[in-house]
Amino acid sequence: MKILQVIFLLLPLTESTRCLSQNSISKEGLIHDVENYRNTISTWHKNPFTKISEVQFHQKIDSLITLIPYINKEKFTTELLKINSFIEDEHTILFPDYERELPFKFELFDEGMVIVASDSVNQKYLLNRILSINNNSWYKIDSLFRTIIKRDNPSYFKFFETYYFNNVDLLKGLGIIYDPAAIPFQFMTPQGDTLNAIIRSNTKSQTRSWKYVQPFKNLLAYTKNSNYWFTYDEKNKSLYFNYQRCNEDEKESFKAFNRRLFQTIQEVDPEKLILDLRFNTGGNSGILKPFIENIRKSKLNTTKSFFVIIGRKVMSSALMNAIELKKTTHATFVGEQTGGNINHFGELKTFELPYSKIRVTYSTKYWENWKNHTGSFKPDIETSYQFSDFINSYDKALEVILKQ
């Protein structure tokens, strides 16, 4: 298998040193940006017209240009996101510049969008689920986000809806809110009560330390933030290996880590080996090669002993690793379907639209990882992602494996 050299990089929404206020961006500047987007995507993308025709693409661009004299930067951004969503390439992504954000971080569960972190001022809203924003129901909000994110893969949509959700400029562009200084929210508390609140957004320059909810501290999968780590559970005779990023860790090379991992396997003789890929959005697919070579020869390479947890964040090189494990080992896959499609465009290039400061990634290569397979990679045992489990610090995917 060829190694994906360019990582899938989820670019952070950080403040540009050249950021301009929305009022200072001329209409001519926005027209320049959309033409820049049009020309770059149509010329340098590997093949942007597999899901939308070239004629339709240019018609949508032309329609946006006619709107520009009548819309602001926020509306321009959401309209460009809508056009981009029709390309349906998981690596062709817009990362909008923005001025304000909600004081929350979110997680999307089966029950809906839940606050899992906040600034110090808004901790009382932690673990509240959104019922409405500015009298727009959660179902309406969700449908509006479906217009700006590609929709062919439900897991990909869930991932990016969560990622974009605290961007106040996008909420304004979608018509969900109007005044970022006083945003009416309606929440459902963990006890099932309805709570109304007025939330003030923050500027990006406001410094704060995020306050995370307790379940993150209780769940094994979140206890460390290294690129790769493992721990042995004597009670369950299981060795848990968390592979968070397809990148070398500064503290220990993966080859050294892999030697230590299999030395431990030899010493403790576990009944189960669990590889957790759930949080891995990509990098260099070749990093995991020593592990794959070793597990193929291991006595743990059986459907009852070797398990791989996957989920909505698994894309790009991490997805390529999952596919190789599926094709060459006897692993049992557990969790949610992946955010990345089995066969997909990749090998990224990046550019910035100079006036709106929107950063754009686009694909320069097509990866056929598994011939005649379409859509996302689905687990052998699919598990739900319920808020009721999370709030009780219950990892359903891991518990399902331990009961096998």
C-alpha positions in Angstrom: 0.0 0.0 0.0 1.2 3.5 -0.8 1.8 5.7 2.1 -0.2 8.9 2.3 2.5 11.5 2.7 0.3 14.6 3.2 -1.7 14.3 6.4 -5.3 15.1 6.8 -4.9 18.2 8.9 -7.9 19.6 10.6 -6.8 23.2 10.5 -7.5 25.1 13.7 -9.7 28.1 13.6 -7.0 30.5 14.8 -6.9 34.2 14.4 -5.0 35.5 11.3 -2.6 38.3 12.0 -3.9 39.9 8.8 -7.5 39.6 9.8 -9.8 42.3 8.6 -13.1 43.3 10.1 -16.1 42.3 8.0 -17.0 45.9 7.3 -13.6 46.6 5.7 -14.0 43.8 3.1 -15.0 45.3 -0.2 -17.5 43.6 -2.5 -14.8 43.5 -5.1 -12.6 41.7 -2.6 -15.3 39.0 -2.1 -15.7 38.6 -5.9 -11.9 38.2 -6.2 -12.0 35.5 -3.5 -14.8 33.5 -5.1 -13.1 33.7 -8.5 -9.9 32.5 -6.8 -11.8 29.6 -5.3 -13.4 28.8 -8.7 -10.1 28.8 -10.6 -8.0 26.9 -8.1 -10.5 24.1 -7.5 -11.4 23.7 -11.2 -7.8 23.8 -12.3 -5.8 22.0 -9.5 -8.2 19.6 -7.8 -7.7 16.0 -9.0 -11.3 15.8 -10.2 -13.9 18.1 -8.5 -16.7 17.2 -10.9 -17.5 13.6 -9.9 -20.6 14.5 -7.8 -21.4 17.9 -9.3 -21.1 18.7 -13.0 -18.7 21.4 -14.2 -21.6 23.3 -15.6 -23.5 23.2 -12.3 -20.4 24.2 -10.4 -19.8 27.3 -12.5 -23.5 28.2 -12.4 -23.5 28.2 -8.6 -20.3 30.3 -8.6 -21.9 32.8 -11.0 -25.1 32.9 -8.8 -23.0 33.7 -5.7 -21.2 36.5 -7.6 -24.6 38.1 -8.4 -25.5 38.0 -4.7 -22.3 39.5 -3.3 -23.5 43.2 -3.6 -26.4 42.3 -1.3 -24.8 40.1 1.4 -22.2 40.4 4.2 -19.1 38.4 4.9 -21.0 35.8 7.1 -23.6 35.1 4.4 -20.8 35.0 1.8 -19.0 32.3 3.8 -22.1 30.1 4.2 -23.0 30.4 0.5 -19.4 29.4 -0.5 -19.6 26.5 2.0 -22.8 25.4 0.3 -21.2 25.3 -3.1 -18.2 23.4 -1.7 -20.4 20.8 -0.1 -21.7 19.7 -3.5 -18.1 18.6 -4.5 -18.5 15.9 -1.8 -14.8 15.5 -1.2 -13.9 14.9 2.4 -10.6 16.7 2.0 -11.8 19.7 0.1 -12.7 21.8 3.1 -13.3 25.5 4.0 -11.9 26.7 7.3 -13.6 30.1 7.7 -12.0 33.0 9.5 -14.3 34.3 12.2 -14.5 37.1 14.8 -16.6 35.6 17.6 -17.3 32.1 19.0 -19.7 30.6 21.6 -18.1 30.0 25.0 -18.7 26.3 24.6 -17.3 23.1 23.1 -19.8 20.5 22.0 -20.2 16.8 21.4 -22.9 15.4 19.1 -24.7 12.4 20.7 -27.6 10.3 19.4 -29.8 12.5 21.5 -28.5 15.8 20.1 -25.8 18.5 20.6 -24.4 18.7 24.2 -22.1 21.2 25.9 -19.0 19.3 27.1 -16.7 22.2 27.9 -17.1 25.9 28.7 -15.2 29.0 29.7 -15.1 29.7 33.4 -18.2 32.0 33.2 -20.6 29.5 31.8 -19.8 26.3 33.7 -23.3 26.0 35.0 -24.4 25.0 31.4 -22.1 22.0 31.2 -23.8 18.8 30.1 -26.9 20.8 28.9 -28.4 19.7 25.6 -29.5 22.3 23.0 -33.2 22.5 22.4 -33.2 25.7 20.5 -31.1 28.8 19.6 -33.0 32.1 19.1 -36.2 30.2 18.8 -34.8 27.9 16.1 -35.4 24.3 17.1 -32.5 21.9 17.2 -34.0 20.1 14.2 -34.1 23.3 12.1 -30.5 24.1 13.1 -29.4 20.7 12.2 -31.1 21.0 8.8 -29.4 24.3 8.1 -26.0 22.8 8.8 -26.8 20.1 6.3 -26.7 22.7 3.6 -23.0 23.6 4.2 -21.4 20.2 4.9 -21.2 17.3 2.5 -24.0 14.7 3.2 -23.0 11.4 1.6 -21.4 10.1 4.8 -23.4 10.6 8.1 -20.4 10.2 10.3 -18.5 12.9 8.4 -21.4 15.3 8.7 -21.6 14.7 12.5 -17.9 15.4 12.9 -18.0 18.7 11.0 -21.3 19.9 12.4 -19.7 19.6 15.9 -16.5 21.3 14.6 -18.3 24.3 13.0 -20.9 24.7 15.7 -19.4 27.3 18.0 -18.5 29.6 15.1 -20.8 32.6 15.7 -20.2 34.0 12.2 -21.5 30.8 10.7 -24.5 30.8 13.0 -25.2 34.4 11.7 -24.6 33.5 8.1 -27.2 30.7 8.4 -29.7 33.1 9.9 -29.8 31.2 13.3 -28.7 34.2 15.3 -28.5 38.0 14.8 -27.0 39.6 17.9 -23.8 37.8 19.2 -23.9 39.8 22.4 -27.2 38.3 23.5 -28.1 34.9 22.1 -31.3 33.2 23.4 -30.7 29.5 24.2 -33.1 26.9 25.4 -31.4 23.9 27.1 -32.4 20.6 28.5 -30.5 19.9 31.8 -29.2 16.4 32.6 -32.1 16.1 35.0 -34.6 16.6 32.1 -35.6 20.2 33.0 -35.9 23.0 30.4 -33.7 26.0 31.0 -33.7 29.4 29.1 -30.6 31.5 29.1 -29.1 34.5 27.3 -25.5 33.7 26.2 -22.9 36.2 25.2 -20.3 35.1 22.6 -16.5 35.6 23.1 -14.0 37.2 20.8 -11.2 35.0 19.6 -8.6 37.1 21.5 -10.2 36.5 24.8 -8.0 34.0 26.7 -9.5 31.4 28.9 -8.9 27.9 30.1 -11.6 25.4 29.1 -13.5 23.5 31.8 -14.3 20.0 30.7 -17.0 17.8 32.1 -16.1 15.0 34.5 -16.8 12.0 32.1 -13.7 13.0 30.1 -11.6 12.4 33.2 -13.3 9.0 34.0 -13.3 7.4 30.6 -10.1 5.4 29.7 -10.0 6.6 26.1 -9.4 10.2 27.2 -6.9 9.7 30.0 -3.8 10.5 27.9 -3.1 12.8 25.0 0.0 11.1 23.5 0.0 10.1 19.8 0.1 6.5 21.0 -0.1 4.8 24.4 -1.2 1.5 26.0 -2.3 0.1 29.3 -3.0 -3.4 30.6 -6.2 -4.3 32.4 -5.3 -7.3 34.6 -8.9 -7.8 35.7 -10.2 -8.2 32.1 -7.0 -9.7 30.7 -7.0 -7.0 28.0 -4.4 -4.7 26.6 -5.7 -1.4 25.4 -3.7 0.5 22.7 -4.9 4.0 21.9 -3.6 5.3 18.5 -4.6 9.0 18.4 -2.5 10.4 15.6 -0.6 9.0 12.6 2.4 10.9 13.6 5.7 10.1 15.4 5.7 11.2 19.0 8.5 13.4 20.1 9.1 11.4 23.3 9.3 7.9 21.7 9.5 6.7 18.1 6.7 4.4 17.0 9.2 1.6 16.3 10.4 1.8 19.9 6.9 2.0 21.2 5.8 -1.0 19.1 8.7 -3.1 20.5 7.7 -2.1 24.0 4.1 -2.9 23.2 4.8 -6.5 22.0 7.3 -7.1 24.8 4.5 -6.3 27.2 2.1 -8.6 25.3 4.7 -11.4 25.6 5.1 -10.8 29.3 1.4 -10.4 30.4 -0.1 -12.8 27.8 -3.4 -10.9 27.4 -6.6 -12.6 26.2 -7.6 -9.5 24.1 -5.8 -6.7 22.3 -7.9 -3.6 21.7 -6.7 -1.0 19.2 -8.6 2.3 19.6 -8.6 4.4 16.4 -11.6 6.5 17.2 -9.9 9.9 17.5 -7.4 9.5 14.7 -8.1 11.9 11.8 -4.9 10.9 9.8 -1.3 11.6 9.2 1.2 9.2 7.7 -0.3 5.8 7.2 3.1 4.1 7.2 3.7 4.9 11.0 1.5 1.9 12.0 3.2 -0.6 9.7 5.4 -2.2 12.4 2.3 -2.9 14.5 0.4 -4.4 11.5 3.3 -6.7 10.6 3.5 -7.9 14.2 -0.2 -8.4 14.8 -0.5 -10.5 11.7 2.0 -13.0 13.2 0.6 -12.9 16.7 -1.6 -15.5 18.3 -3.9 -12.6 19.2 -4.8 -12.3 15.5 -8.3 -13.9 15.9 -11.8 -12.5 15.8 -12.2 -13.2 19.5 -8.9 -11.7 20.6 -8.1 -8.7 18.4 -10.5 -5.8 18.3 -10.4 -2.4 16.6 -12.6 0.5 17.7 -13.5 3.0 14.9 -15.7 6.1 14.7 -16.7 9.3 13.0 -13.2 10.9 13.4 -11.4 8.1 11.5 -10.4 9.5 8.2 -7.5 9.6 5.7 -4.4 7.7 6.8 -6.2 6.3 9.9 -8.9 4.9 7.6 -6.2 3.4 5.4 -4.8 1.6 8.4 -8.2 0.3 9.3 -8.8 -1.0 5.8 -5.4 -2.7 5.7 -6.2 -4.4 9.1 -9.5 -5.5 7.8 -7.9 -7.0 4.6 -4.9 -8.6 6.3 -5.9 -9.6 9.8 -8.8 -11.3 11.6 -9.7 -8.2 13.7 -13.3 -7.5 14.8 -14.3 -3.9 14.3 -16.5 -2.2 16.8 -18.0 1.3 17.1 -19.4 3.8 14.6 -18.8 3.9 10.8 -15.9 6.1 9.8 -16.1 9.7 8.8 -13.8 9.0 5.9 -15.0 7.1 2.8 -13.1 3.9 1.9 -12.1 5.3 -1.5 -11.5 9.0 -1.4 -9.6 12.0 -2.7 -6.6 13.2 -0.7 -3.0 14.4 -0.9 -3.8 17.9 0.2 -2.8 21.3 -1.0 -3.8 24.5 0.8 -4.5 28.1 -0.1 -6.1 31.2 1.5 -8.7 33.5 0.0 -6.9 36.8 0.7 -9.9 39.0 1.5 -12.3 36.8 3.5 -9.3 34.9 5.1 -11.0 31.5 4.4 -8.4 28.8 4.2 -9.2 26.0 1.7 -7.8 22.5 1.4 -8.2 20.5 -1.8 -7.2 17.1 -3.1 -4.6 16.3 -5.7 -4.9 12.5 -5.8 -7.5 9.8 -5.7 -6.9 6.9 -3.3 -8.6 3.6 -4.2 -8.0 1.7 -1.0 -10.5 -1.1 -1.6 -11.8 -1.8 -5.1 -15.6 -2.0 -5.6 -16.3 -0.7 -2.1 -18.3 2.6 -1.6 -19.1 4.8 1.3 -17.7 4.7 4.8 -16.0 1.8 6.5 -18.6 0.1 8.7 -17.8 -1.9 11.9 -18.7 -5.5 12.4 -20.5 -4.6 15.6 -22.1 -1.1 15.5 -22.6 0.7 18.8 -24.6 3.7 19.6 -23.2 7.0 20.9 -25.6 8.0 23.6 -25.4 10.9 26.0 -26.9 8.7 28.7 -23.8 6.4 28.4 -21.4 9.3 28.4 -22.8 11.1 31.4 -22.4 7.8 33.3 -18.8 7.4 32.1 -19.8 4.3 30.2 -17.8 3.5 27.0 -20.2 1.3 25.1 -17.7 0.2 22.4 -15.1 -0.8 24.9 -17.6 -2.6 27.2 -19.1 -4.5 24.2 -15.5 -5.8 23.5 -14.9 -6.8 27.1 -18.1 -8.9 27.1 -17.1 -10.8 23.9 
